[in-house]
Structure formats: structure tokens, C-alpha cells
Amino acid sequence: MPPTQPVAPPSPAPRRNELALRIASALVMAPLAIAVAWYGSWPFVLFWGIASLGVLWEWTGLVAPGERRALIGAGGVALVLSSAFAHIELYDRAAILVVMGALAAAAFAPGERRAWAAAGVVYAGTIGLAPVLLRAELSLGFAAVMLLFAVVWATDIVAYFVGRAVGGPKLWPRVSPKKTWSGALGGTAGAIAAALAVAYAVGLTDRVWIALVALLLSVLSQLGDLFESAMKRRFGAKDSSGLIPGHGGLMDRLDGFVAAALGAALLGIARGGIDAVAPSLLVW
């Protein structure tokens, strides 16, 4: 019998390469998102409208690839028109168009996938509408979007590094085996710190309220991440697509953002109505 050769441990190079790609992609995407948010107006609406179409393309590829063209045709037209109405601040009609697109997509989908097809249009429509609602108010719209960015990005980044450094019990191992409770708590703490930094930078004085908002949005962001992980597992996919190097697809990057953006928009609407979403979110 030949002597048994020791098995070499797996090389950490692929993990380092993936992290390098993630950082490089983030260095391109984050400044672009911030610049468009600062400018606002139609470039901001266009930016998130394109993102919503990209997410719809990925979603349909997961849930009903055979009917992808029909689903994108039905839902995509609704999303484009919804963004156009959002730009002229007809938000009720924009929301109605998303619902109509969802119903149309369901009609084209296979029977067992109709609910998933309809949900995809609503999910994508949320990405196209919620950030626009936050940005619409002139005095605090940019601050609201920056706070949302800070919370979502800090949650993701701090959770990743704390989870790797501390480890411990898994958050939901059946759905996302790498996520830990330590990472979730660290991400939430990082989100609160990032939100308070934004509040200080833009002169917001209701720091306790901002911390509570950041706590809520960080939890929603992590729930959105878990939802997308569960969905990918349900349909047997590792990534939503390979569109973004090191990150997967748009859904893989926006999973937490869409949940947090929706929560922020609904909270602002509940407190101050559709015309004062940002001030109601940021000022007690």
C-alpha cells in the first residue's frame, strides 16, 4: 500500500479574491449611488427605475425562467410607467400600476408560480418607488436617503466582519449557514453608530429617535437578506445572477435595502403622510 499523503488545507486565495472583488465593486457602486442621491430629480428616479427592472429580470429568472420574456414584458411596462408617475409625484397611480403589473405577470406565469411572479413585480416596484418617496422632500430628502444607505451598508459590513471574528450560534442555519447572532447584533450596533454619524453631519438633533429608526431599519435589512437567501434556496440558486463581480446579482446587493427602504417609507407615511416622508422619518 502506498503511504497516505496528507491532504492540503483549502487555499484561502478564492475567499481573498472574492473579498477583493466585493470591495472593488462597492468602490464603484457606492459613490455612484451617493452622487445620484445628491442630485435627485429625474436621474435619481431613473437610477432606481433601472434597478427595479434589473431586479425583475433576476427574479423572473429564478421563479419562472421559461416565461421570463412574457413576465418581464408584463411587469416591466408597469414598472417603467410607475417610475414616470413617481417622477411627477403621482404616487398613488404609481402604486396602482405596480399592482396592475403584478396581476398581469401572474396571468402569464405557470399556475404554481403565479404568486411568486406577482410578488416579483411588487418587490421590484418597491425598489423603484420607496427611495423616490424618501428623496422627494427637498429639505431632508437627501439626508433621509443617506441615513438609509448608512444603515444598510453598516449593517452588512459590520455584520460580516463581526460574524467572522466572533462566530458563535448561527442566526438561521437552514437558510443562511454563515450568518451568526454575533454578526446580526454587531451589524445593528454598527447601523446605529452610522445613523448617528449621519444625523450629526446633517444637523439632526433627535438622536434618540434616529437611533430607534436605525435599529428598526437594521433589523428589516437583515430580514430582507434572510428572505432573499430563503428564496434562492427555494429555487436552488447560489446567486440571483452574476451581474456584479464578487456580489452576485442586484438582488444579492439590494435584498436588505429593499426591506429597509420600504420600512422607512411606510414609517414616514404613517407619521406625516405621503408629502412629508423624509421629515417624518427623521424628526420627532
Sequence and secondary structure as in RCSB ss.txt:
>XXXX:A:sequence
MPPTQPVAPPSPAPRRNELALRIASALVMAPLAIAVAWYGSWPFVLFWGIASLGVLWEWTGLVAPGERRALIGAG
GVALVLSSAFAHIELYDRAAILVVMGALAAAAFAPGERRAWAAAGVVYAGTIGLAPVLLRAELSLGFAAVMLLFA
VVWATDIVAYFVGRAVGGPKLWPRVSPKKTWSGALGGTAGAIAAALAVAYAVGLTDRVWIALVALLLSVLSQLGD
LFESAMKRRFGAKDSSGLIPGHGGLMDRLDGFVAAALGAALLGIARGGIDAVAPSLLVW
>XXXX:A:secstr
           SHHHHHHHHHHHHHHHHHHHHHHHHHHH HHHHHHHHHHHHHHHHHHHHHHH GGGHHHHHHHH
HHHHHHHHHHHHTT HHHHHHHHHHHHHHHHHHS GGGHHHHHHHHHHHHHHHHHHHHHH STTTHHHHHHHHHH
HHHHHHHHHHHHHHHH  SEEETTTEEEEEHHHHHHHHHHHHHHHHHHHHHHT   HHHHHHHHHHHHHHHHHHH
HHHHHHHHHTT SSS S BTTTBSHHHHHHHHHHHHHHHHHHHHHHH TT HHHHHH  
